[in-house]
Amino acid sequence: MLKNIGTIDRSARTIVGIGLLALVFIGPQTPWGWIGIIPLATAMMGRCPAYSFIGLNTCRRKP
């Protein structure tokens, strides 16, 4: 699998994912916070299936 997520994008996804997961444990304690797993998983893998589908690549390295 080729990476298609750059450093800034990965950092943003990590912050958003942690923020959303915090909604499950802290704050309003809503189950919608579990959606935060998606940005965290894509940040950890370095690959976003949606980016592949639309042909977007934020990674500086050539695939």
C-alpha positions in Angstrom: 0.0 0.0 0.0 1.3 3.4 -1.0 1.1 6.3 1.4 -1.0 9.2 0.3 -1.2 11.3 3.5 1.5 13.9 4.2 2.9 15.0 7.6 0.6 18.0 8.1 -2.4 16.0 7.1 -1.4 13.2 9.5 -1.0 15.6 12.4 -4.4 17.2 11.7 -6.1 13.8 11.5 -4.5 12.7 14.8 -5.6 15.9 16.6 -9.2 15.6 15.2 -9.4 11.9 16.0 -8.2 12.4 19.6 -10.7 15.3 19.9 -13.6 13.3 18.7 -12.7 10.3 20.9 -12.6 12.7 23.9 -16.3 13.3 23.3 -16.9 9.7 24.3 -15.1 9.9 27.7 -15.1 13.6 28.5 -17.6 16.3 27.8 -21.1 15.4 26.5 -20.2 11.6 26.4 -21.9 11.1 23.1 -21.4 7.9 21.0 -20.7 10.0 17.9 -17.2 10.5 19.2 -16.3 6.9 18.1 -16.1 8.3 14.6 -12.7 9.6 15.8 -11.3 6.1 15.2 -11.4 6.7 11.4 -9.1 9.7 11.3 -6.8 8.1 13.8 -6.6 4.9 11.9 -5.9 6.6 8.6 -3.2 8.8 10.2 -1.5 5.7 11.6 -1.6 3.8 8.3 -0.6 6.9 6.3 -3.3 6.0 3.7 -6.8 7.3 3.2 -9.1 5.2 1.0 -11.2 8.3 0.1 -8.1 10.1 -1.1 -7.3 7.1 -3.3 -10.8 7.1 -4.7 -10.7 10.8 -5.8 -7.0 10.7 -6.7 -5.7 13.1 -4.0 -2.2 12.8 -2.6 -0.8 15.1 0.1 2.4 13.1 0.6 5.5 14.7 -0.7 7.1 11.4 -1.6 6.5 10.0 -5.1 4.4 6.8 -5.0 
